[in-house]
Amino acid sequence: MPEQLSKAHLKLKDSATRFAETVLLPRAGTTGEGREVANASQAIGFHQMTQPKAHGGSAASALELTVVREELAAHNPPYLESVFGPGPGVLAGCGEPLASEYLVPMLRGEKRGAFGFTEPDEHPTLGRIDGDVVVVTGCKSYVTGGADADFINTMVRLDDHGPAMVVIDTDTPGVTLTERFESLDGSHHAAFTFDEARVPTSNIIGKPGDGLPRAMRQIVDTRLLIAAQCVGLARWTIDFTTQHLAQPDRTGEPRGDKEGVRLRYADMRIQTYAARSMLYRTARLADAGDNIVNEGIACKVFATDMITSVVDAAIQLVGGNALVVGHPLEALYRRVRAWRLAEGASDVLRLNLARGKLDLDKGIL
Ligand SMILES: Cc1cc2nc3c(=O)[nH]c(=O)nc-3n(C[C@H](O)[C@H](O)[C@H](O)COP(=O)(O)OP(=O)(O)OC[C@H]3O[C@@H](n4cnc5c(N)ncnc54)[C@H](O)[C@@H]3O)c2cc1C
């Protein structure tokens, strides 16, 4: 729980508060690549938290990452995505030549990787092994950062082997970037087709056929990240709403004196309290070595539902001004909506969670 943090964790939390106040918030309203933020983050050690020790990182625990991510998000600052360095993702623990050619340059910021999982039902990404190459055909329809990526960690269904993660350079002959687009949260994506693209079999991560567990590991980390950001942003939204409710309305009475307003406000707090409790419990379970696939799903589904509901309630209580383009709640509303689809649609995750218990006897309450 956030109340039971050690002295070291509390120190980390204070550093995150200072970083948000002195480095991130002063950049509100500016646009840029975030390089200065990344440098400042490197100087105090946040940047390295997501990176393995073998590659100069500090490989922070799930709880440490949760503390920093939640605290930064609680300031609703800009440039949040520039704070942490790229993690190894599905390349974690890969052997040679993948480590030298992709993992190390990516961790150093010399190459950019993206993640290709989602595909149109009618054009799945298929591969067959032909000697020492994999021949890949099909499409990926929603690759975040794909237009700037040097390579895509791509889920490919291999003939006779099943799903495998394959590293595909975006400049491989037969790979075409067919579309660039932006989603309502402001993030940028690309769609790709693969037309008999020939990729060395040494670019298969791990054993052919173990693609799904690898992709799952990356997704589990990202689900906790999303949940921590949701909880932090909910704290910010509640602070914003609390200040608004202390102001007098047209009649001169404080806005927060109305019973109907208090009921909505109480729901915001109840939902945030529950999500925050879940988040810290799950981070501790992860650090204790438990398999948190099901609990990570529970956190992500609950926290993304929670933040959508909390921001929506805040907009309702603040009124029309909150929907004026440029208002922080309007921007937040667009941003948080994406998270009920990104990294797994909520209903699909619910089905996975049910399957975890009913078919595999996994998961705790
Ligand atoms: C901001 C953002 C970033 C993203 N980044 C990436 C990325 O980097 N890489 C990547 O690969 N993908 C990415 N995605 C895509 C995202 O993972 C998918 O949109 C999501 O998994 C849903 O898949 P879909 O869009 O194909 O919709 P579908 O799978 O068609 O699902 C649509 C809806 O249909 C229903 N549904 C579908 N299947 C079932 C089922 N089995 N049971 C019950 N209901 C079901 C659910 O209501 C679901 O919400 C991103 C999405 C967003 C919004």
The ligand as a Gaussian input file, in Angstrom:
#p B3LYP/6-31G(d) Opt

LIG

0 1
 C       -3.239000       4.314000     -28.379000
 C       -3.135000       2.909000     -28.922000
 C       -1.884000       2.354000     -29.120000
 C       -1.769000       1.052000     -29.653000
 N       -0.499000       0.551000     -29.888000
 C       -0.372000      -0.680000     -30.439000
 C        0.942000      -1.203000     -30.737000
 O        1.982000      -0.544000     -30.542000
 N        1.027000      -2.444000     -31.292000
 C       -0.078000      -3.204000     -31.532000
 O        0.086000      -4.311000     -32.007000
 N       -1.338000      -2.731000     -31.276000
 C       -1.521000      -1.475000     -30.752000
 N       -2.773000      -0.959000     -30.506000
 C       -3.951000      -1.729000     -30.907000
 C       -4.689000      -2.340000     -29.741000
 O       -3.875000      -3.306000     -29.107000
 C       -5.983000      -2.922000     -30.327000
 O       -6.774000      -1.850000     -30.799000
 C       -6.756000      -3.729000     -29.298000
 O       -6.020000      -4.878000     -28.916000
 C       -8.106000      -4.183000     -29.871000
 O       -7.908000      -4.876000     -31.076000
 P       -8.677000      -4.393000     -32.408000
 O       -8.527000      -2.933000     -32.568000
 O       -8.217000      -5.301000     -33.496000
 O      -10.206000      -4.626000     -32.121000
 P      -10.975000      -6.004000     -32.015000
 O      -10.082000      -7.126000     -31.609000
 O      -11.793000      -6.164000     -33.240000
 O      -11.905000      -5.689000     -30.780000
 C      -12.914000      -4.673000     -30.821000
 C      -13.949000      -4.985000     -29.782000
 O      -14.624000      -6.179000     -30.122000
 C      -14.941000      -6.908000     -28.949000
 N      -14.222000      -8.179000     -28.991000
 C      -13.205000      -8.525000     -29.801000
 N      -12.806000      -9.784000     -29.573000
 C      -13.582000     -10.248000     -28.584000
 C      -13.678000     -11.474000     -27.902000
 N      -12.856000     -12.498000     -28.169000
 N      -14.627000     -11.587000     -26.958000
 C      -15.442000     -10.557000     -26.647000
 N      -15.392000      -9.372000     -27.241000
 C      -14.492000      -9.222000     -28.206000
 C      -14.494000      -6.074000     -27.773000
 O      -15.532000      -5.243000     -27.323000
 C      -13.390000      -5.204000     -28.385000
 O      -13.194000      -4.015000     -27.673000
 C       -2.929000       0.308000     -29.964000
 C       -4.189000       0.867000     -29.735000
 C       -4.314000       2.158000     -29.232000
 C       -5.668000       2.734000     -29.006000

